[in-house]
Amino acid sequence: MNNAKSTTPRLQTPTDLGSNATKDIAGAMNAILADTFALYMKTKNFHWHVSGPHFRDYHLLLDEQADQLFASTDIIAERVRKIGGNTLRSIGDIARHQRLSDNDAAYVTPDDMLAELRDDNQRVITAMREAHDLCDEHNDVATASLLENFIDEAEKRVWFLYETGRKGDPTGH
């Protein structure tokens, strides 16, 4: 291709990963990024709309979790760029890549909010583990390392959502 004729500049981030590695890992990470944005928005939605006797505790928990999710988005997107990939550009791009379902219901019970967020976080963990395997295949230790930290954070979110929403016997029986 003759660059002199090209009207669209191309981003050429140098990397020692092969083009297949960049394509595969960037694709997996962009899907995780889209799911993270969707989960962030759902968490904020539930934070804004939670009600009931545990309002304060749930409101604060969901705000804390949303902050953690939002903080990870820049790290994920910048990692995609560091390995030579392109990342998400818009709300529409997020919607095209996300695998989590939105929740536009006018009212969701607090118990259903916690359960839905717990399940969505668990889905993101599964996707991150799959992406980690992909990173291992391509010897991308830096992305794998980031994913390990994000998996740990997501597991903590699942744990807190599970324990907060539990009813009955505290021993789990």
CYANA upper distance limits for C-alpha pairs under 8 A (distance plus 0.5 A):
  2 ASN  CA      6 SER  CA      7.37
 11 LEU  CA     84 GLY  CA      8.29
 12 GLN  CA     84 GLY  CA      7.11
 13 THR  CA     81 ARG  CA      7.62
 13 THR  CA     82 LYS  CA      7.12
 13 THR  CA     83 ILE  CA      7.50
 13 THR  CA     84 GLY  CA      5.18
 13 THR  CA     85 GLY  CA      8.37
 14 PRO  CA     82 LYS  CA      8.43
 14 PRO  CA     83 ILE  CA      7.97
 14 PRO  CA     84 GLY  CA      6.93
 15 THR  CA     82 LYS  CA      7.94
 15 THR  CA     83 ILE  CA      6.16
 15 THR  CA     84 GLY  CA      6.82
 17 LEU  CA     21 ALA  CA      6.39
 17 LEU  CA     22 THR  CA      6.84
 17 LEU  CA     83 ILE  CA      7.54
 17 LEU  CA    138 HIS  CA      8.02
 17 LEU  CA    140 ASP  CA      8.13
 18 GLY  CA     22 THR  CA      6.79
 19 SER  CA     23 LYS  CA      6.57
 20 ASN  CA     24 ASP  CA      6.47
 21 ALA  CA     25 ILE  CA      6.32
 21 ALA  CA    138 HIS  CA      6.32
 22 THR  CA     26 ALA  CA      6.13
 22 THR  CA     83 ILE  CA      6.53
 22 THR  CA     84 GLY  CA      6.79
 22 THR  CA     85 GLY  CA      6.54
 23 LYS  CA     27 GLY  CA      6.48
 23 LYS  CA     85 GLY  CA      7.32
 24 ASP  CA     28 ALA  CA      6.80
 24 ASP  CA    134 LEU  CA      8.09
 25 ILE  CA     29 MET  CA      6.49
 25 ILE  CA     80 VAL  CA      8.26
 25 ILE  CA    131 ALA  CA      7.47
 25 ILE  CA    134 LEU  CA      7.25
 25 ILE  CA    135 CYS  CA      7.14
 26 ALA  CA     30 ASN  CA      6.37
 26 ALA  CA     80 VAL  CA      5.81
 26 ALA  CA     83 ILE  CA      8.21
 26 ALA  CA     85 GLY  CA      6.05
 26 ALA  CA     86 ASN  CA      7.78
 26 ALA  CA     87 THR  CA      7.99
 27 GLY  CA     31 ALA  CA      6.81
 28 ALA  CA     32 ILE  CA      6.86
 28 ALA  CA    131 ALA  CA      6.34
 29 MET  CA     33 LEU  CA      6.47
 29 MET  CA     76 ILE  CA      7.32
 29 MET  CA     77 ALA  CA      8.36
 29 MET  CA     80 VAL  CA      7.32
 29 MET  CA    131 ALA  CA      7.62
 30 ASN  CA     34 ALA  CA      6.58
 30 ASN  CA     76 ILE  CA      8.42
 30 ASN  CA     77 ALA  CA      7.87
 30 ASN  CA     80 VAL  CA      8.01
 30 ASN  CA     87 THR  CA      6.61
 30 ASN  CA     88 LEU  CA      7.18
 30 ASN  CA     97 HIS  CA      7.82
 31 ALA  CA     35 ASP  CA      6.68
 31 ALA  CA     97 HIS  CA      5.92
 31 ALA  CA     98 GLN  CA      6.47
 31 ALA  CA     99 ARG  CA      7.96
 32 ILE  CA     36 THR  CA      6.47
 32 ILE  CA     98 GLN  CA      8.15
 32 ILE  CA    124 VAL  CA      7.40
 32 ILE  CA    127 ALA  CA      7.39
 32 ILE  CA    128 MET  CA      7.55
 33 LEU  CA     37 PHE  CA      6.75
 33 LEU  CA     73 THR  CA      6.65
 33 LEU  CA     76 ILE  CA      6.90
 33 LEU  CA     77 ALA  CA      7.53
 33 LEU  CA     88 LEU  CA      8.47
 33 LEU  CA     94 ILE  CA      8.44
 34 ALA  CA     38 ALA  CA      6.69
 34 ALA  CA     88 LEU  CA      8.17
 34 ALA  CA     94 ILE  CA      5.25
 34 ALA  CA     95 ALA  CA      7.67
 34 ALA  CA     97 HIS  CA      6.21
 34 ALA  CA     98 GLN  CA      5.23
 34 ALA  CA     99 ARG  CA      8.34
 35 ASP  CA     39 LEU  CA      6.42
 35 ASP  CA     94 ILE  CA      8.30
 35 ASP  CA     97 HIS  CA      8.16
 35 ASP  CA     98 GLN  CA      5.31
 35 ASP  CA     99 ARG  CA      6.66
 35 ASP  CA    100 LEU  CA      6.47
 35 ASP  CA    124 VAL  CA      7.56
 36 THR  CA     40 TYR  CA      6.42
 36 THR  CA     69 LEU  CA      6.85
 36 THR  CA     70 PHE  CA      8.12
 36 THR  CA     73 THR  CA      7.38
 36 THR  CA    124 VAL  CA      8.20
 37 PHE  CA     41 MET  CA      6.69
 37 PHE  CA     69 LEU  CA      8.07
 37 PHE  CA     70 PHE  CA      7.61
 37 PHE  CA     73 THR  CA      7.64
 37 PHE  CA     94 ILE  CA      7.83
 38 ALA  CA     42 LYS  CA      6.67
 38 ALA  CA     94 ILE  CA      8.18
 38 ALA  CA     98 GLN  CA      7.36
 38 ALA  CA    100 LEU  CA      7.34
 38 ALA  CA    101 SER  CA      8.46
 38 ALA  CA    102 ASP  CA      7.52
 39 LEU  CA     43 THR  CA      6.44
 39 LEU  CA     69 LEU  CA      8.13
 39 LEU  CA    100 LEU  CA      7.95
 39 LEU  CA    117 LEU  CA      8.13
 39 LEU  CA    120 ASP  CA      7.68
 39 LEU  CA    121 ASN  CA      8.16
 40 TYR  CA     44 LYS  CA      6.66
 40 TYR  CA     66 ALA  CA      5.69
 40 TYR  CA     67 ASP  CA      8.46
 40 TYR  CA     69 LEU  CA      6.20
 40 TYR  CA     70 PHE  CA      6.76
 41 MET  CA     45 ASN  CA      6.49
 41 MET  CA     66 ALA  CA      8.27
 42 LYS  CA     46 PHE  CA      6.68
 42 LYS  CA    102 ASP  CA      7.25
 42 LYS  CA    103 ASN  CA      7.30
 42 LYS  CA    117 LEU  CA      8.37
 43 THR  CA     47 HIS  CA      6.51
 43 THR  CA     62 LEU  CA      6.50
 43 THR  CA     63 ASP  CA      8.03
 43 THR  CA     65 GLN  CA      7.88
 43 THR  CA     66 ALA  CA      6.23
 43 THR  CA    117 LEU  CA      7.57
 44 LYS  CA     48 TRP  CA      6.57
 44 LYS  CA     62 LEU  CA      7.41
 44 LYS  CA     63 ASP  CA      7.17
 44 LYS  CA     66 ALA  CA      6.60
 45 ASN  CA     49 HIS  CA      6.69
 46 PHE  CA     50 VAL  CA      5.99
 46 PHE  CA     62 LEU  CA      7.82
 46 PHE  CA    113 MET  CA      7.01
 47 HIS  CA     58 TYR  CA      7.80
 47 HIS  CA     59 HIS  CA      5.52
 47 HIS  CA     60 LEU  CA      8.16
 47 HIS  CA     62 LEU  CA      5.78
 47 HIS  CA     63 ASP  CA      6.59
 48 TRP  CA     59 HIS  CA      7.86
 49 HIS  CA    107 TYR  CA      8.26
 50 VAL  CA     55 PHE  CA      6.74
 50 VAL  CA     58 TYR  CA      7.68
 50 VAL  CA     59 HIS  CA      7.08
 50 VAL  CA    108 VAL  CA      8.39
 50 VAL  CA    109 THR  CA      8.10
 50 VAL  CA    110 PRO  CA      6.49
 51 SER  CA     55 PHE  CA      5.60
 51 SER  CA    109 THR  CA      8.46
 51 SER  CA    110 PRO  CA      7.35
 52 GLY  CA    110 PRO  CA      8.03
 54 HIS  CA     58 TYR  CA      6.58
 55 PHE  CA     59 HIS  CA      6.19
 56 ARG  CA     60 LEU  CA      6.59
 57 ASP  CA     61 LEU  CA      6.59
 58 TYR  CA     62 LEU  CA      6.50
 59 HIS  CA     63 ASP  CA      6.70
 60 LEU  CA     64 GLU  CA      6.67
 61 LEU  CA     65 GLN  CA      6.74
 62 LEU  CA     66 ALA  CA      6.49
 63 ASP  CA     67 ASP  CA      6.68
 64 GLU  CA     68 GLN  CA      6.91
 65 GLN  CA     69 LEU  CA      6.77
 65 GLN  CA    157 ARG  CA      7.37
 66 ALA  CA     70 PHE  CA      6.62
 67 ASP  CA     71 ALA  CA      6.61
 68 GLN  CA     72 SER  CA      7.00
 69 LEU  CA     73 THR  CA      7.28
 70 PHE  CA     74 ASP  CA      8.21
 71 ALA  CA     75 ILE  CA      7.90
 72 SER  CA     76 ILE  CA      6.70
 72 SER  CA    150 PHE  CA      8.26
 73 THR  CA     77 ALA  CA      6.66
 74 ASP  CA     78 GLU  CA      6.45
 75 ILE  CA     79 ARG  CA      6.62
 76 ILE  CA     80 VAL  CA      6.95
 77 ALA  CA     81 ARG  CA      6.98
 77 ALA  CA     87 THR  CA      6.51
 77 ALA  CA     88 LEU  CA      8.10
 78 GLU  CA     82 LYS  CA      6.58
 79 ARG  CA     83 ILE  CA      6.93
 79 ARG  CA    143 THR  CA      7.44
 80 VAL  CA     84 GLY  CA      7.14
 80 VAL  CA     85 GLY  CA      5.69
 80 VAL  CA     86 ASN  CA      7.02
 80 VAL  CA     87 THR  CA      6.85
 81 ARG  CA     85 GLY  CA      5.49
 81 ARG  CA     86 ASN  CA      6.38
 81 ARG  CA     87 THR  CA      7.40
 88 LEU  CA     93 ASP  CA      6.32
 88 LEU  CA     94 ILE  CA      6.99
 89 ARG  CA     93 ASP  CA      6.57
 89 ARG  CA     94 ILE  CA      8.30
 90 SER  CA     94 ILE  CA      6.81
 91 ILE  CA     95 ALA  CA      6.71
 92 GLY  CA     96 ARG  CA      6.72
 93 ASP  CA     97 HIS  CA      6.87
 94 ILE  CA     98 GLN  CA      6.35
100 LEU  CA    120 ASP  CA      7.24
108 VAL  CA    112 ASP  CA      6.79
108 VAL  CA    113 MET  CA      6.77
109 THR  CA    113 MET  CA      6.69
110 PRO  CA    114 LEU  CA      6.80
111 ASP  CA    115 ALA  CA      6.73
111 ASP  CA    165 GLY  CA      6.52
112 ASP  CA    116 GLU  CA      6.44
113 MET  CA    117 LEU  CA      6.64
114 LEU  CA    118 ARG  CA      6.51
114 LEU  CA    161 LEU  CA      6.10
114 LEU  CA    162 TYR  CA      7.91
114 LEU  CA    164 THR  CA      8.25
114 LEU  CA    165 GLY  CA      6.72
115 ALA  CA    119 ASP  CA      6.66
115 ALA  CA    161 LEU  CA      7.66
115 ALA  CA    162 TYR  CA      7.80
115 ALA  CA    165 GLY  CA      7.70
116 GLU  CA    120 ASP  CA      6.61
117 LEU  CA    121 ASN  CA      6.50
117 LEU  CA    158 VAL  CA      8.39
117 LEU  CA    161 LEU  CA      7.90
118 ARG  CA    122 GLN  CA      6.72
118 ARG  CA    157 ARG  CA      7.82
118 ARG  CA    158 VAL  CA      5.45
118 ARG  CA    161 LEU  CA      6.18
118 ARG  CA    162 TYR  CA      7.12
119 ASP  CA    123 ARG  CA      6.79
119 ASP  CA    158 VAL  CA      8.24
120 ASP  CA    124 VAL  CA      6.84
121 ASN  CA    125 ILE  CA      6.77
121 ASN  CA    154 ALA  CA      6.58
121 ASN  CA    155 GLU  CA      8.23
121 ASN  CA    157 ARG  CA      7.72
121 ASN  CA    158 VAL  CA      6.74
122 GLN  CA    126 THR  CA      6.86
122 GLN  CA    154 ALA  CA      7.96
122 GLN  CA    155 GLU  CA      8.00
122 GLN  CA    158 VAL  CA      7.21
123 ARG  CA    127 ALA  CA      6.85
124 VAL  CA    128 MET  CA      6.59
124 VAL  CA    154 ALA  CA      8.27
125 ILE  CA    129 ARG  CA      6.66
125 ILE  CA    151 ILE  CA      6.17
125 ILE  CA    154 ALA  CA      6.99
125 ILE  CA    155 GLU  CA      7.85
126 THR  CA    130 GLU  CA      6.83
127 ALA  CA    131 ALA  CA      6.67
128 MET  CA    132 HIS  CA      6.50
128 MET  CA    147 LEU  CA      6.72
128 MET  CA    150 PHE  CA      8.49
128 MET  CA    151 ILE  CA      7.21
129 ARG  CA    133 ASP  CA      6.85
129 ARG  CA    147 LEU  CA      8.20
129 ARG  CA    151 ILE  CA      8.14
130 GLU  CA    134 LEU  CA      6.93
131 ALA  CA    135 CYS  CA      6.70
131 ALA  CA    144 ALA  CA      8.35
131 ALA  CA    147 LEU  CA      8.44
132 HIS  CA    136 ASP  CA      6.72
132 HIS  CA    143 THR  CA      8.14
132 HIS  CA    144 ALA  CA      5.62
132 HIS  CA    147 LEU  CA      6.97
132 HIS  CA    148 GLU  CA      8.31
133 ASP  CA    137 GLU  CA      6.81
134 LEU  CA    138 HIS  CA      6.97
135 CYS  CA    139 ASN  CA      6.34
135 CYS  CA    140 ASP  CA      5.34
135 CYS  CA    141 VAL  CA      7.25
135 CYS  CA    143 THR  CA      7.19
135 CYS  CA    144 ALA  CA      6.21
136 ASP  CA    140 ASP  CA      6.67
136 ASP  CA    141 VAL  CA      7.44
136 ASP  CA    144 ALA  CA      7.55
140 ASP  CA    144 ALA  CA      6.84
141 VAL  CA    145 SER  CA      6.44
142 ALA  CA    146 LEU  CA      6.90
143 THR  CA    147 LEU  CA      6.69
144 ALA  CA    148 GLU  CA      6.73
145 SER  CA    149 ASN  CA      7.13
146 LEU  CA    150 PHE  CA      6.79
147 LEU  CA    151 ILE  CA      6.40
148 GLU  CA    152 ASP  CA      6.80
149 ASN  CA    153 GLU  CA      6.82
150 PHE  CA    154 ALA  CA      6.57
151 ILE  CA    155 GLU  CA      6.52
152 ASP  CA    156 LYS  CA      6.81
153 GLU  CA    157 ARG  CA      6.89
154 ALA  CA    158 VAL  CA      6.71
155 GLU  CA    159 TRP  CA      6.59
156 LYS  CA    160 PHE  CA      6.64
157 ARG  CA    161 LEU  CA      6.57
158 VAL  CA    162 TYR  CA      6.42
159 TRP  CA    163 GLU  CA      6.58
160 PHE  CA    164 THR  CA      6.37
161 LEU  CA    165 GLY  CA      6.57
162 TYR  CA    166 ARG  CA      6.61
168 GLY  CA    172 GLY  CA      8.46
169 ASP  CA    173 HIS  CA      6.58
